Amino acid sequence: MDDITTATTYRSYVAVGDSFTEGMCDELQPDGQFLGWADRVARALAAEQGSGFRYANLAVRGKLIGQIHDEQLDAAVAMGAELVTLAGGLNDVLRPGCDVDQVEDLLGRSAERLLAGGGTVVMFTSTDPTRRLGGSARLLPAILRMKAFVEGLAKAHPNLVVVDLYSAPCFDDRRLWDEDRLHLSPEGHRRVATAVLEALGRPAPYDWRAPLPTAEPRGRSAKLRSDLRWLRIHLGPWIGRRLTGKSSGDGRAPKRAELLPYEG
């Protein structure tokens, strides 16, 4: 792995995507926004620059890949940042009857537009939900297709970097996930940020793929209470939004809509 003295330096960074990139369920900041792995990456890159680093985060929770393409791409392209992260499509895959061909088409077109600007584009393979989330086996064929698609894009484009989360078994641990079981916990965000920086040539200060220390096993009654709470507080409202055609991001603006100086 190249060390930081030979890795490409970046003076501007734009993050594009959904709740994963917005930073849902990471630490809350004084302004009421979540921190998130993208902010953590921006903070590390800003520290390298000393001053003059600029950062925008256009991601909004709940967005489908078509909405990311239609609502975020023009702004991201116009900013002309040297680094862009693009994550999307999982919200589509979670919905029954997802048209994976269409998801891949929109994701590919989004990547091509961003790459045309000449900067570095970072994309992701999704984690494997089947080992931690009951009932998720139906998602695996689409997730594997998307994984192969993203890896194929990287082979065709030297400026496209893939962060492989799928092959990291640490994400099987529920402690890397929020109580809702869909969004990363602060530790999960910290590990994704480290993975992105490592993929960009920065030396990792620790092995982000390593498992967490073994936790005390939970009793059956504690697990049952946790499952019932999840059904009531998280799964039920999520199903309700799907049935009514609503999204958690409806009417929500990006937390950093402009490419402005950022010190972290």
CYANA upper distance limits for C-alpha pairs under 8 A (distance plus 0.5 A):
  1 MET  CA    201 GLY  CA      6.78
  1 MET  CA    202 ARG  CA      8.31
  1 MET  CA    203 PRO  CA      7.58
  2 ASP  CA      6 THR  CA      6.57
  2 ASP  CA      7 ALA  CA      6.54
  2 ASP  CA    201 GLY  CA      5.82
  2 ASP  CA    202 ARG  CA      7.47
  2 ASP  CA    203 PRO  CA      7.91
  3 ASP  CA      7 ALA  CA      6.72
  3 ASP  CA    201 GLY  CA      6.84
  3 ASP  CA    202 ARG  CA      6.34
  3 ASP  CA    203 PRO  CA      6.35
  4 ILE  CA    201 GLY  CA      7.09
  4 ILE  CA    202 ARG  CA      5.72
  4 ILE  CA    203 PRO  CA      7.35
  7 ALA  CA    200 LEU  CA      7.49
  7 ALA  CA    201 GLY  CA      5.59
  7 ALA  CA    202 ARG  CA      7.22
  8 THR  CA    200 LEU  CA      7.95
  8 THR  CA    201 GLY  CA      7.95
 10 TYR  CA     45 LEU  CA      7.53
 10 TYR  CA     53 PHE  CA      8.34
 10 TYR  CA     82 GLU  CA      6.45
 10 TYR  CA     83 LEU  CA      7.05
 11 ARG  CA     45 LEU  CA      8.37
 11 ARG  CA     46 ALA  CA      8.30
 11 ARG  CA     49 GLN  CA      7.58
 11 ARG  CA     52 GLY  CA      7.46
 11 ARG  CA     53 PHE  CA      5.28
 11 ARG  CA     54 ARG  CA      6.82
 11 ARG  CA     81 ALA  CA      8.42
 11 ARG  CA     82 GLU  CA      7.25
 12 SER  CA     53 PHE  CA      6.20
 12 SER  CA     54 ARG  CA      5.13
 12 SER  CA     55 TYR  CA      6.23
 12 SER  CA     81 ALA  CA      5.54
 12 SER  CA     82 GLU  CA      5.98
 12 SER  CA     83 LEU  CA      6.78
 12 SER  CA    259 LEU  CA      8.22
 13 TYR  CA     42 ALA  CA      7.59
 13 TYR  CA     54 ARG  CA      6.89
 13 TYR  CA     55 TYR  CA      5.38
 13 TYR  CA     56 ALA  CA      6.97
 13 TYR  CA     81 ALA  CA      5.94
 13 TYR  CA     82 GLU  CA      6.74
 13 TYR  CA     83 LEU  CA      5.19
 13 TYR  CA     84 VAL  CA      6.17
 13 TYR  CA     85 THR  CA      8.50
 13 TYR  CA    259 LEU  CA      8.40
 14 VAL  CA     55 TYR  CA      6.32
 14 VAL  CA     56 ALA  CA      5.27
 14 VAL  CA     57 ASN  CA      6.22
 14 VAL  CA     58 LEU  CA      7.87
 14 VAL  CA     76 ALA  CA      7.09
 14 VAL  CA     79 MET  CA      8.46
 14 VAL  CA     81 ALA  CA      6.73
 14 VAL  CA     83 LEU  CA      6.92
 14 VAL  CA     84 VAL  CA      5.33
 14 VAL  CA     85 THR  CA      7.13
 14 VAL  CA    259 LEU  CA      7.82
 15 ALA  CA     21 THR  CA      7.38
 15 ALA  CA     38 ALA  CA      7.26
 15 ALA  CA     56 ALA  CA      6.83
 15 ALA  CA     57 ASN  CA      5.13
 15 ALA  CA     58 LEU  CA      6.49
 15 ALA  CA     59 ALA  CA      7.07
 15 ALA  CA     84 VAL  CA      6.16
 15 ALA  CA     85 THR  CA      5.41
 15 ALA  CA     86 LEU  CA      7.04
 16 VAL  CA     21 THR  CA      7.45
 16 VAL  CA     57 ASN  CA      6.94
 16 VAL  CA     58 LEU  CA      5.81
 16 VAL  CA     59 ALA  CA      5.46
 16 VAL  CA     68 ILE  CA      7.89
 16 VAL  CA     72 GLN  CA      7.24
 16 VAL  CA     73 LEU  CA      8.26
 16 VAL  CA     76 ALA  CA      7.98
 16 VAL  CA     84 VAL  CA      7.77
 16 VAL  CA     85 THR  CA      6.45
 16 VAL  CA     86 LEU  CA      5.54
 16 VAL  CA     87 ALA  CA      7.07
 17 GLY  CA     21 THR  CA      6.13
 17 GLY  CA     22 GLU  CA      7.80
 17 GLY  CA     58 LEU  CA      7.52
 17 GLY  CA     59 ALA  CA      4.87
 17 GLY  CA     60 VAL  CA      7.11
 17 GLY  CA     63 LYS  CA      7.89
 17 GLY  CA     68 ILE  CA      6.61
 17 GLY  CA     86 LEU  CA      6.41
 17 GLY  CA     87 ALA  CA      5.46
 17 GLY  CA     88 GLY  CA      5.89
 18 ASP  CA     22 GLU  CA      6.61
 18 ASP  CA     59 ALA  CA      5.41
 18 ASP  CA     60 VAL  CA      5.27
 18 ASP  CA     61 ARG  CA      5.09
 18 ASP  CA     62 GLY  CA      6.41
 18 ASP  CA     63 LYS  CA      5.76
 18 ASP  CA     64 LEU  CA      8.05
 18 ASP  CA     68 ILE  CA      8.05
 18 ASP  CA     87 ALA  CA      7.65
 18 ASP  CA     88 GLY  CA      6.84
 19 SER  CA     23 GLY  CA      6.55
 19 SER  CA     24 MET  CA      6.00
 19 SER  CA     59 ALA  CA      7.28
 19 SER  CA     60 VAL  CA      6.28
 19 SER  CA     61 ARG  CA      4.23
 19 SER  CA     62 GLY  CA      6.68
 19 SER  CA     63 LYS  CA      8.18
 19 SER  CA    183 HIS  CA      8.14
 20 PHE  CA     24 MET  CA      6.87
 20 PHE  CA     61 ARG  CA      7.99
 20 PHE  CA     87 ALA  CA      8.16
 20 PHE  CA    183 HIS  CA      7.21
 20 PHE  CA    184 LEU  CA      8.02
 21 THR  CA     36 GLY  CA      7.36
 21 THR  CA     37 TRP  CA      7.49
 21 THR  CA     38 ALA  CA      6.59
 21 THR  CA     57 ASN  CA      8.45
 21 THR  CA     59 ALA  CA      6.37
 21 THR  CA     60 VAL  CA      8.38
 21 THR  CA     87 ALA  CA      7.58
 22 GLU  CA     34 PHE  CA      7.96
 22 GLU  CA     36 GLY  CA      6.91
 22 GLU  CA     38 ALA  CA      7.99
 22 GLU  CA     57 ASN  CA      7.59
 22 GLU  CA     58 LEU  CA      8.23
 22 GLU  CA     59 ALA  CA      5.52
 22 GLU  CA     60 VAL  CA      6.36
 22 GLU  CA     61 ARG  CA      7.02
 22 GLU  CA    254 PRO  CA      8.47
 22 GLU  CA    255 LYS  CA      8.18
 23 GLY  CA     34 PHE  CA      6.03
 23 GLY  CA     35 LEU  CA      6.23
 23 GLY  CA     36 GLY  CA      3.98
 23 GLY  CA     37 TRP  CA      6.76
 23 GLY  CA     38 ALA  CA      7.66
 23 GLY  CA     39 ASP  CA      8.41
 23 GLY  CA    189 HIS  CA      7.99
 24 MET  CA     34 PHE  CA      6.47
 24 MET  CA     35 LEU  CA      8.43
 24 MET  CA     36 GLY  CA      7.15
 24 MET  CA     61 ARG  CA      8.09
 24 MET  CA    183 HIS  CA      6.77
 24 MET  CA    184 LEU  CA      7.68
 25 CYS  CA     34 PHE  CA      7.03
 25 CYS  CA     36 GLY  CA      8.27
 25 CYS  CA    178 ASP  CA      6.86
 25 CYS  CA    183 HIS  CA      6.89
 25 CYS  CA    184 LEU  CA      6.89
 25 CYS  CA    185 SER  CA      6.32
 25 CYS  CA    186 PRO  CA      7.45
 26 ASP  CA     34 PHE  CA      5.99
 26 ASP  CA     35 LEU  CA      6.13
 26 ASP  CA     36 GLY  CA      5.88
 26 ASP  CA    184 LEU  CA      7.55
 26 ASP  CA    185 SER  CA      6.11
 26 ASP  CA    186 PRO  CA      4.91
 26 ASP  CA    189 HIS  CA      7.16
 27 GLU  CA     34 PHE  CA      6.11
 27 GLU  CA     35 LEU  CA      6.04
 27 GLU  CA     36 GLY  CA      7.93
 27 GLU  CA    186 PRO  CA      6.59
 28 LEU  CA     32 GLY  CA      6.43
 28 LEU  CA     33 GLN  CA      6.19
 28 LEU  CA     34 PHE  CA      5.02
 28 LEU  CA     35 LEU  CA      6.66
 29 GLN  CA     33 GLN  CA      5.94
 29 GLN  CA     34 PHE  CA      6.41
 29 GLN  CA     35 LEU  CA      6.80
 33 GLN  CA    255 LYS  CA      7.75
 35 LEU  CA     39 ASP  CA      6.36
 35 LEU  CA     40 ARG  CA      7.71
 36 GLY  CA     40 ARG  CA      6.89
 36 GLY  CA    186 PRO  CA      8.07
 36 GLY  CA    189 HIS  CA      6.25
 36 GLY  CA    190 ARG  CA      8.40
 37 TRP  CA     41 VAL  CA      6.66
 37 TRP  CA    189 HIS  CA      5.13
 37 TRP  CA    190 ARG  CA      6.53
 37 TRP  CA    191 ARG  CA      8.42
 37 TRP  CA    192 VAL  CA      6.53
 37 TRP  CA    193 ALA  CA      5.16
 38 ALA  CA     42 ALA  CA      6.66
 38 ALA  CA     57 ASN  CA      8.29
 38 ALA  CA    193 ALA  CA      7.11
 39 ASP  CA     43 ARG  CA      6.51
 39 ASP  CA    264 GLY  CA      8.07
 40 ARG  CA     44 ALA  CA      6.84
 40 ARG  CA    190 ARG  CA      7.85
 40 ARG  CA    193 ALA  CA      6.52
 40 ARG  CA    264 GLY  CA      8.46
 41 VAL  CA     45 LEU  CA      6.76
 41 VAL  CA    193 ALA  CA      5.96
 41 VAL  CA    194 THR  CA      8.17
 41 VAL  CA    196 VAL  CA      7.82
 41 VAL  CA    197 LEU  CA      7.18
 42 ALA  CA     46 ALA  CA      6.44
 42 ALA  CA     55 TYR  CA      7.17
 42 ALA  CA    262 TYR  CA      8.25
 42 ALA  CA    264 GLY  CA      7.63
 43 ARG  CA     47 ALA  CA      6.71
 43 ARG  CA    262 TYR  CA      8.16
 43 ARG  CA    263 GLU  CA      6.85
 43 ARG  CA    264 GLY  CA      5.03
 44 ALA  CA     48 GLU  CA      7.04
 45 LEU  CA     49 GLN  CA      7.02
 45 LEU  CA     53 PHE  CA      8.12
 46 ALA  CA     50 GLY  CA      6.73
 46 ALA  CA     51 SER  CA      7.40
 46 ALA  CA     52 GLY  CA      8.40
 46 ALA  CA     53 PHE  CA      5.83
 46 ALA  CA     54 ARG  CA      8.35
 46 ALA  CA    262 TYR  CA      7.24
 46 ALA  CA    263 GLU  CA      6.08
 46 ALA  CA    264 GLY  CA      7.50
 47 ALA  CA     51 SER  CA      8.36
 47 ALA  CA    263 GLU  CA      7.57
 47 ALA  CA    264 GLY  CA      8.49
 49 GLN  CA     53 PHE  CA      6.80
 51 SER  CA    263 GLU  CA      7.79
 52 GLY  CA    261 PRO  CA      6.60
 52 GLY  CA    262 TYR  CA      8.17
 53 PHE  CA    261 PRO  CA      6.06
 53 PHE  CA    262 TYR  CA      6.35
 53 PHE  CA    263 GLU  CA      7.69
 54 ARG  CA    259 LEU  CA      6.20
 54 ARG  CA    260 LEU  CA      5.40
 54 ARG  CA    261 PRO  CA      4.66
 54 ARG  CA    262 TYR  CA      5.78
 55 TYR  CA    256 ARG  CA      8.23
 55 TYR  CA    258 GLU  CA      8.22
 55 TYR  CA    259 LEU  CA      5.60
 55 TYR  CA    260 LEU  CA      6.17
 55 TYR  CA    261 PRO  CA      6.89
 55 TYR  CA    262 TYR  CA      6.38
 56 ALA  CA    256 ARG  CA      5.46
 56 ALA  CA    257 ALA  CA      6.38
 56 ALA  CA    258 GLU  CA      5.93
 56 ALA  CA    259 LEU  CA      5.07
 56 ALA  CA    260 LEU  CA      7.18
 57 ASN  CA    254 PRO  CA      7.06
 57 ASN  CA    255 LYS  CA      6.83
 57 ASN  CA    256 ARG  CA      5.29
 57 ASN  CA    257 ALA  CA      6.69
 57 ASN  CA    258 GLU  CA      8.34
 58 LEU  CA     72 GLN  CA      6.84
 58 LEU  CA     76 ALA  CA      8.32
 58 LEU  CA    254 PRO  CA      5.37
 58 LEU  CA    255 LYS  CA      7.38
 58 LEU  CA    256 ARG  CA      6.73
 58 LEU  CA    257 ALA  CA      6.03
 59 ALA  CA     68 ILE  CA      8.40
 59 ALA  CA     72 GLN  CA      8.20
 59 ALA  CA    254 PRO  CA      6.35
 59 ALA  CA    255 LYS  CA      8.27
 60 VAL  CA    249 GLY  CA      6.48
 60 VAL  CA    252 ARG  CA      7.50
 60 VAL  CA    253 ALA  CA      7.55
 60 VAL  CA    254 PRO  CA      6.20
 61 ARG  CA    248 SER  CA      6.84
 61 ARG  CA    249 GLY  CA      5.44
 62 GLY  CA     91 ASN  CA      7.33
 62 GLY  CA    247 SER  CA      6.11
 62 GLY  CA    248 SER  CA      5.98
 62 GLY  CA    249 GLY  CA      5.66
 62 GLY  CA    250 ASP  CA      8.49
 63 LYS  CA     67 GLN  CA      6.32
 63 LYS  CA     68 ILE  CA      6.76
 63 LYS  CA     91 ASN  CA      7.53
 63 LYS  CA    247 SER  CA      8.16
 63 LYS  CA    249 GLY  CA      7.26
 64 LEU  CA     68 ILE  CA      6.77
 64 LEU  CA     88 GLY  CA      7.47
 64 LEU  CA     89 GLY  CA      6.67
 64 LEU  CA     90 LEU  CA      8.34
 64 LEU  CA     91 ASN  CA      6.19
 64 LEU  CA     92 ASP  CA      6.21
 65 ILE  CA     69 HIS  CA      6.58
 65 ILE  CA     88 GLY  CA      5.93
 65 ILE  CA     89 GLY  CA      5.50
 65 ILE  CA     91 ASN  CA      8.30
 65 ILE  CA     92 ASP  CA      7.51
 65 ILE  CA    103 VAL  CA      7.01
 65 ILE  CA    106 LEU  CA      7.16
 65 ILE  CA    107 LEU  CA      7.25
 66 GLY  CA     70 ASP  CA      6.57
 66 GLY  CA    103 VAL  CA      8.22
 66 GLY  CA    106 LEU  CA      7.02
 67 GLN  CA     71 GLU  CA      6.06
 67 GLN  CA     72 GLN  CA      8.15
 68 ILE  CA     72 GLN  CA      5.78
 68 ILE  CA     73 LEU  CA      7.30
 68 ILE  CA     88 GLY  CA      7.87
 69 HIS  CA     73 LEU  CA      5.78
 69 HIS  CA    106 LEU  CA      7.34
 69 HIS  CA    107 LEU  CA      8.23
 69 HIS  CA    110 SER  CA      6.59
 70 ASP  CA     74 ASP  CA      8.04
 71 GLU  CA     75 ALA  CA      8.42
 72 GLN  CA     76 ALA  CA      6.65
 73 LEU  CA     77 VAL  CA      6.46
 73 LEU  CA    110 SER  CA      7.37
 73 LEU  CA    113 ARG  CA      8.45
 73 LEU  CA    114 LEU  CA      8.30
 74 ASP  CA     78 ALA  CA      6.61
 75 ALA  CA     79 MET  CA      6.82
 76 ALA  CA     80 GLY  CA      7.46
 76 ALA  CA     81 ALA  CA      8.20
 76 ALA  CA    114 LEU  CA      8.21
 77 VAL  CA     81 ALA  CA      8.29
 77 VAL  CA    113 ARG  CA      7.74
 77 VAL  CA    114 LEU  CA      6.52
 77 VAL  CA    117 GLY  CA      7.49
 79 MET  CA    259 LEU  CA      7.30
 80 GLY  CA    117 GLY  CA      6.83
 80 GLY  CA    119 GLY  CA      8.38
 81 ALA  CA    119 GLY  CA      7.28
 82 GLU  CA    118 GLY  CA      8.04
 82 GLU  CA    119 GLY  CA      4.97
 82 GLU  CA    120 THR  CA      6.69
 83 LEU  CA    119 GLY  CA      6.12
 83 LEU  CA    120 THR  CA      5.37
 83 LEU  CA    121 VAL  CA      6.47
 83 LEU  CA    122 VAL  CA      8.24
 84 VAL  CA    114 LEU  CA      8.01
 84 VAL  CA    119 GLY  CA      7.92
 84 VAL  CA    120 THR  CA      6.82
 84 VAL  CA    121 VAL  CA      5.35
 84 VAL  CA    122 VAL  CA      6.74
 85 THR  CA    121 VAL  CA      6.14
 85 THR  CA    122 VAL  CA      5.06
 85 THR  CA    123 MET  CA      6.54
 86 LEU  CA    111 ALA  CA      7.91
 86 LEU  CA    121 VAL  CA      7.55
 86 LEU  CA    122 VAL  CA      6.61
 86 LEU  CA    123 MET  CA      5.75
 86 LEU  CA    124 PHE  CA      8.25
 87 ALA  CA    123 MET  CA      6.43
 87 ALA  CA    124 PHE  CA      6.90
 88 GLY  CA    107 LEU  CA      7.76
 89 GLY  CA     93 VAL  CA      6.86
 89 GLY  CA    103 VAL  CA      6.67
 89 GLY  CA    107 LEU  CA      7.86
 90 LEU  CA     94 LEU  CA      6.69
 90 LEU  CA    126 SER  CA      8.32
 91 ASN  CA     95 ARG  CA      7.38
 92 ASP  CA     98 CYS  CA      6.49
 92 ASP  CA    103 VAL  CA      7.91
 93 VAL  CA     98 CYS  CA      6.12
 93 VAL  CA    100 VAL  CA      7.88
 93 VAL  CA    139 LEU  CA      7.26
 93 VAL  CA    142 ALA  CA      7.20
 93 VAL  CA    143 ILE  CA      8.08
 94 LEU  CA     98 CYS  CA      8.20
 94 LEU  CA    139 LEU  CA      7.42
 99 ASP  CA    103 VAL  CA      6.94
100 VAL  CA    104 GLU  CA      6.58
100 VAL  CA    142 ALA  CA      7.18
100 VAL  CA    146 MET  CA      8.49
101 ASP  CA    105 ASP  CA      6.67
102 GLN  CA    106 LEU  CA      6.70
103 VAL  CA    107 LEU  CA      6.52
104 GLU  CA    108 GLY  CA      6.32
104 GLU  CA    146 MET  CA      7.51
104 GLU  CA    149 PHE  CA      7.67
105 ASP  CA    109 ARG  CA      6.61
106 LEU  CA    110 SER  CA      6.55
107 LEU  CA    111 ALA  CA      6.72
108 GLY  CA    112 GLU  CA      6.64
108 GLY  CA    153 LEU  CA      8.09
109 ARG  CA    113 ARG  CA      6.72
110 SER  CA    114 LEU  CA      6.86
111 ALA  CA    115 LEU  CA      6.52
111 ALA  CA    121 VAL  CA      7.96
112 GLU  CA    116 ALA  CA      6.61
113 ARG  CA    117 GLY  CA      7.69
114 LEU  CA    118 GLY  CA      8.32
114 LEU  CA    119 GLY  CA      8.20
114 LEU  CA    121 VAL  CA      7.51
115 LEU  CA    119 GLY  CA      6.77
115 LEU  CA    120 THR  CA      7.50
115 LEU  CA    121 VAL  CA      6.91
115 LEU  CA    159 ASN  CA      7.66
115 LEU  CA    160 LEU  CA      8.02
118 GLY  CA    159 ASN  CA      8.33
119 GLY  CA    159 ASN  CA      7.45
120 THR  CA    159 ASN  CA      5.49
120 THR  CA    160 LEU  CA      6.51
120 THR  CA    161 VAL  CA      7.85
121 VAL  CA    159 ASN  CA      6.82
121 VAL  CA    160 LEU  CA      5.36
121 VAL  CA    161 VAL  CA      6.68
122 VAL  CA    160 LEU  CA      6.31
122 VAL  CA    161 VAL  CA      5.21
122 VAL  CA    162 VAL  CA      6.27
122 VAL  CA    163 VAL  CA      7.67
122 VAL  CA    196 VAL  CA      8.40
123 MET  CA    150 VAL  CA      7.73
123 MET  CA    160 LEU  CA      7.81
123 MET  CA    161 VAL  CA      6.76
123 MET  CA    162 VAL  CA      5.44
123 MET  CA    163 VAL  CA      6.75
124 PHE  CA    150 VAL  CA      7.87
124 PHE  CA    162 VAL  CA      5.85
124 PHE  CA    163 VAL  CA      5.27
124 PHE  CA    164 ASP  CA      6.47
124 PHE  CA    165 LEU  CA      7.38
125 THR  CA    146 MET  CA      7.89
125 THR  CA    147 LYS  CA      5.64
125 THR  CA    150 VAL  CA      7.55
125 THR  CA    162 VAL  CA      7.70
125 THR  CA    163 VAL  CA      6.97
125 THR  CA    164 ASP  CA      5.64
125 THR  CA    165 LEU  CA      6.07
125 THR  CA    166 TYR  CA      6.20
126 SER  CA    143 ILE  CA      7.25
126 SER  CA    147 LYS  CA      7.55
126 SER  CA    164 ASP  CA      8.07
126 SER  CA    165 LEU  CA      6.32
126 SER  CA    166 TYR  CA      5.85
127 THR  CA    165 LEU  CA      5.63
127 THR  CA    166 TYR  CA      4.61
127 THR  CA    167 SER  CA      7.92
127 THR  CA    168 ALA  CA      8.07
127 THR  CA    171 PHE  CA      7.20
128 ASP  CA    140 LEU  CA      7.91
128 ASP  CA    143 ILE  CA      8.32
128 ASP  CA    166 TYR  CA      5.97
128 ASP  CA    167 SER  CA      8.43
128 ASP  CA    171 PHE  CA      8.32
128 ASP  CA    172 ASP  CA      8.01
129 PRO  CA    133 LEU  CA      6.06
129 PRO  CA    136 SER  CA      6.77
129 PRO  CA    137 ALA  CA      8.32
129 PRO  CA    140 LEU  CA      8.36
129 PRO  CA    172 ASP  CA      7.77
130 THR  CA    134 GLY  CA      7.24
130 THR  CA    135 GLY  CA      8.10
130 THR  CA    136 SER  CA      5.85
130 THR  CA    137 ALA  CA      5.99
130 THR  CA    140 LEU  CA      7.86
131 ARG  CA    172 ASP  CA      6.34
132 ARG  CA    172 ASP  CA      5.86
132 ARG  CA    173 ASP  CA      7.40
132 ARG  CA    174 ARG  CA      7.19
133 LEU  CA    181 ARG  CA      7.93
136 SER  CA    140 LEU  CA      7.74
139 LEU  CA    143 ILE  CA      6.72
140 LEU  CA    144 LEU  CA      6.52
141 PRO  CA    145 ARG  CA      6.72
142 ALA  CA    146 MET  CA      6.65
143 ILE  CA    147 LYS  CA      6.60
144 LEU  CA    148 ALA  CA      6.76
145 ARG  CA    149 PHE  CA      6.64
146 MET  CA    150 VAL  CA      6.64
147 LYS  CA    151 GLU  CA      6.71
148 ALA  CA    152 GLY  CA      6.54
149 PHE  CA    153 LEU  CA      6.86
150 VAL  CA    154 ALA  CA      6.92
150 VAL  CA    162 VAL  CA      7.93
151 GLU  CA    155 LYS  CA      6.94
151 GLU  CA    162 VAL  CA      7.44
152 GLY  CA    156 ALA  CA      7.02
153 LEU  CA    157 HIS  CA      6.73
153 LEU  CA    160 LEU  CA      7.93
154 ALA  CA    158 PRO  CA      7.10
154 ALA  CA    159 ASN  CA      8.25
154 ALA  CA    160 LEU  CA      5.62
154 ALA  CA    161 VAL  CA      6.80
154 ALA  CA    162 VAL  CA      7.23
161 VAL  CA    199 ALA  CA      7.45
161 VAL  CA    200 LEU  CA      8.19
162 VAL  CA    199 ALA  CA      7.94
163 VAL  CA    195 ALA  CA      7.15
163 VAL  CA    196 VAL  CA      6.75
163 VAL  CA    199 ALA  CA      6.91
164 ASP  CA    168 ALA  CA      7.90
165 LEU  CA    171 PHE  CA      8.32
168 ALA  CA    209 ARG  CA      5.90
169 PRO  CA    173 ASP  CA      8.34
169 PRO  CA    209 ARG  CA      7.47
169 PRO  CA    210 ALA  CA      8.45
169 PRO  CA    211 PRO  CA      7.80
170 CYS  CA    176 LEU  CA      8.39
170 CYS  CA    209 ARG  CA      6.19
170 CYS  CA    210 ALA  CA      6.52
170 CYS  CA    211 PRO  CA      5.23
170 CYS  CA    212 LEU  CA      7.58
171 PHE  CA    176 LEU  CA      6.72
171 PHE  CA    188 GLY  CA      8.17
173 ASP  CA    177 TRP  CA      8.12
173 ASP  CA    211 PRO  CA      8.28
173 ASP  CA    212 LEU  CA      8.24
174 ARG  CA    178 ASP  CA      8.20
174 ARG  CA    181 ARG  CA      7.86
175 ARG  CA    185 SER  CA      7.56
175 ARG  CA    187 GLU  CA      8.21
175 ARG  CA    188 GLY  CA      8.42
176 LEU  CA    184 LEU  CA      6.38
176 LEU  CA    185 SER  CA      5.66
176 LEU  CA    186 PRO  CA      7.90
176 LEU  CA    187 GLU  CA      6.11
176 LEU  CA    188 GLY  CA      4.89
177 TRP  CA    181 ARG  CA      6.11
177 TRP  CA    182 LEU  CA      7.36
177 TRP  CA    183 HIS  CA      6.26
177 TRP  CA    184 LEU  CA      4.71
177 TRP  CA    185 SER  CA      4.95
177 TRP  CA    188 GLY  CA      6.83
178 ASP  CA    182 LEU  CA      7.43
178 ASP  CA    183 HIS  CA      6.03
178 ASP  CA    184 LEU  CA      5.94
178 ASP  CA    185 SER  CA      5.11
179 GLU  CA    230 TRP  CA      7.68
180 ASP  CA    230 TRP  CA      6.83
180 ASP  CA    234 HIS  CA      6.15
180 ASP  CA    235 LEU  CA      8.29
184 LEU  CA    188 GLY  CA      5.47
184 LEU  CA    189 HIS  CA      6.40
185 SER  CA    189 HIS  CA      6.76
186 PRO  CA    190 ARG  CA      6.64
187 GLU  CA    191 ARG  CA      6.78
188 GLY  CA    192 VAL  CA      6.81
189 HIS  CA    193 ALA  CA      6.64
190 ARG  CA    194 THR  CA      6.82
191 ARG  CA    195 ALA  CA      6.62
191 ARG  CA    208 TRP  CA      5.78
191 ARG  CA    209 ARG  CA      8.33
192 VAL  CA    196 VAL  CA      6.69
192 VAL  CA    208 TRP  CA      8.33
193 ALA  CA    197 LEU  CA      6.76
194 THR  CA    198 GLU  CA      6.55
194 THR  CA    204 ALA  CA      6.86
194 THR  CA    208 TRP  CA      7.15
195 ALA  CA    199 ALA  CA      6.65
195 ALA  CA    204 ALA  CA      8.23
195 ALA  CA    208 TRP  CA      7.19
196 VAL  CA    200 LEU  CA      6.81
197 LEU  CA    201 GLY  CA      7.04
197 LEU  CA    202 ARG  CA      5.86
197 LEU  CA    203 PRO  CA      8.23
197 LEU  CA    204 ALA  CA      7.93
198 GLU  CA    202 ARG  CA      5.21
198 GLU  CA    203 PRO  CA      6.26
198 GLU  CA    204 ALA  CA      6.10
204 ALA  CA    208 TRP  CA      8.30
218 ARG  CA    222 ALA  CA      6.66
218 ARG  CA    223 LYS  CA      6.93
219 GLY  CA    223 LYS  CA      6.82
220 ARG  CA    224 LEU  CA      6.59
221 SER  CA    225 ARG  CA      6.69
222 ALA  CA    226 SER  CA      6.68
223 LYS  CA    227 ASP  CA      6.64
224 LEU  CA    228 LEU  CA      6.65
225 ARG  CA    229 ARG  CA      6.62
226 SER  CA    230 TRP  CA      6.67
227 ASP  CA    231 LEU  CA      6.72
228 LEU  CA    232 ARG  CA      6.73
229 ARG  CA    233 ILE  CA      6.38
229 ARG  CA    234 HIS  CA      8.34
230 TRP  CA    234 HIS  CA      5.74
230 TRP  CA    235 LEU  CA      6.78
231 LEU  CA    235 LEU  CA      5.29
231 LEU  CA    236 GLY  CA      6.28
232 ARG  CA    236 GLY  CA      6.05
232 ARG  CA    237 PRO  CA      8.21
233 ILE  CA    237 PRO  CA      7.27
234 HIS  CA    238 TRP  CA      6.70
235 LEU  CA    239 ILE  CA      6.68
236 GLY  CA    240 GLY  CA      6.72
237 PRO  CA    241 ARG  CA      6.74
238 TRP  CA    242 ARG  CA      6.94
239 ILE  CA    243 LEU  CA      6.75
240 GLY  CA    244 THR  CA      6.77
241 ARG  CA    245 GLY  CA      6.33
241 ARG  CA    246 LYS  CA      5.27
241 ARG  CA    247 SER  CA      6.60
241 ARG  CA    248 SER  CA      8.40
242 ARG  CA    246 LYS  CA      6.83
242 ARG  CA    247 SER  CA      8.10
246 LYS  CA    250 ASP  CA      7.58
253 ALA  CA    257 ALA  CA      8.18
